[in-house]
Amino acid sequence: MAGNRAYFANVKLFRSSLLSRTTKKRLYKTLIGPVVTYAAETWTLNATTINTLNVFERKVLRRIYGPTMESGVWRMRSNKEIYDLFDEDDIAKFVKVRRLEWLGHVWRMERDRPPRKVTQASVEEADHDLEVAPGRRGGSKGHPCRH
């Protein structure tokens, strides 16, 4: 995952006690967030993908906000505590918003533009547009490497 590479390339910054949490949050949003969400408009989100994104984000946020001391004992912050401190939408919601923004962009396009045509196409229309050679519909020729 490119996000891990971006995170570990900057992990010294997130460990530094010289940088404030606000600065570390900005670093996450500018250096790591765009790498993780690159081309997010085209993703198909399922439960596994959403979970993977949220786990990665919490890993970074735990590094930024660190543990907390209660009654002289250090403990890791809960997911709720981390997101309360972060005070932003989680990364999965960010991706969903980006997808909706892209859809709005496509809907505003001219009707003859390919992305708009694909978005508005139906299965019936696509089936009529296909040109199939007579006597050959579907099927497989076998493995492409075996002749």
C-alpha positions in Angstrom: 0.0 0.0 0.0 1.4 3.4 -1.0 -0.1 4.9 2.1 2.2 2.8 4.3 5.2 3.9 2.2 4.2 7.5 2.6 3.6 7.1 6.4 6.9 5.3 7.1 8.8 7.8 5.0 7.6 10.5 7.4 7.3 8.5 10.6 10.1 10.5 12.3 8.0 13.6 11.9 5.1 12.0 13.6 7.3 10.7 16.5 8.9 14.1 17.0 8.1 15.9 20.2 9.1 19.2 18.6 6.1 19.3 16.3 2.6 20.1 17.7 -0.3 17.8 17.1 -1.9 20.4 14.9 1.2 20.4 12.7 1.3 16.6 12.6 -2.4 16.6 11.6 -1.6 18.9 8.8 1.2 16.7 7.7 -1.1 13.7 7.6 -3.7 15.6 5.6 -1.2 16.9 3.1 1.5 14.2 2.8 -0.3 10.9 3.5 -4.0 11.5 2.9 -3.7 12.3 -0.9 -1.5 9.2 -1.4 -3.9 6.9 0.3 -7.0 8.4 -1.5 -5.5 8.7 -4.9 -8.2 8.1 -7.6 -10.7 7.4 -4.8 -13.5 8.6 -7.1 -13.2 5.4 -9.0 -13.1 2.9 -6.1 -15.8 0.4 -5.3 -16.1 0.5 -1.6 -17.0 -2.7 0.3 -16.8 -3.5 4.0 -13.2 -4.8 3.7 -11.9 -1.8 1.9 -13.6 0.6 4.4 -12.2 -1.3 7.3 -8.7 -1.3 5.8 -8.8 2.4 5.2 -10.1 3.1 8.8 -7.5 0.8 10.4 -4.7 2.6 8.5 -6.0 6.0 9.5 -6.3 5.0 13.1 -2.7 3.8 13.0 -1.5 7.2 11.9 -3.7 9.1 14.3 -2.6 6.9 17.2 1.0 7.9 16.4 0.0 11.6 16.2 -2.1 11.7 19.4 -0.2 9.0 21.4 -1.3 7.3 24.6 -2.9 9.0 27.6 -2.0 8.7 31.2 -4.8 7.9 33.7 -4.1 7.3 37.4 -0.3 7.0 36.7 -0.9 4.3 34.1 -0.4 4.8 30.3 -3.1 3.4 28.0 -3.8 3.6 24.3 -6.7 5.9 23.3 -9.9 4.3 22.1 -11.1 4.8 18.5 -13.7 7.2 19.7 -11.2 9.3 21.6 -8.9 9.4 18.6 -11.7 10.5 16.2 -12.9 13.1 18.8 -9.4 14.6 18.9 -9.1 14.4 15.1 -12.4 16.3 14.7 -12.7 15.4 11.0 -14.6 12.9 9.0 -13.0 9.5 8.8 -11.2 8.5 5.6 -14.0 6.2 4.4 -16.5 9.1 4.6 -14.0 11.3 2.8 -13.8 8.8 -0.1 -17.6 8.6 -0.3 -17.8 12.4 -0.5 -15.2 12.5 -3.2 -17.2 9.9 -5.2 -20.3 12.0 -5.0 -18.4 15.1 -6.0 -17.1 13.3 -9.1 -20.6 12.1 -9.9 -21.8 15.7 -9.7 -19.0 16.7 -12.0 -19.9 14.0 -14.5 -23.6 15.0 -14.4 -22.7 18.6 -15.3 -20.7 17.4 -18.4 -22.1 17.7 -21.9 -24.3 14.7 -22.9 -21.9 13.6 -25.6 -18.9 13.2 -23.3 -17.8 9.6 -22.7 -18.0 9.7 -18.9 -21.5 11.0 -19.0 -22.6 8.4 -21.6 -21.2 5.6 -19.5 -22.9 6.9 -16.4 -26.3 7.2 -18.1 -26.0 3.9 -20.1 -28.2 1.0 -19.3 -27.6 -2.7 -19.9 -30.3 -2.8 -22.6 -28.7 0.1 -24.5 -25.2 -1.5 -24.2 -26.5 -4.8 -25.5 -27.9 -3.2 -28.6 -24.7 -1.3 -29.3 -22.6 -4.5 -29.3 -21.6 -5.8 -32.6 -21.1 -9.6 -32.4 -19.9 -11.7 -35.3 -22.5 -14.2 -36.6 -22.3 -17.6 -34.9 -19.9 -16.4 -32.3 -21.4 -15.1 -29.1 -19.4 -15.4 -25.8 -17.5 -18.4 -24.9 -13.8 -18.8 -24.3 -10.9 -19.7 -26.4 -9.1 -21.2 -23.4 -6.1 -19.9 -21.5 -4.4 -17.0 -23.5 -1.0 -18.5 -23.0 -1.9 -22.0 -24.3 -2.2 -22.4 -28.0 
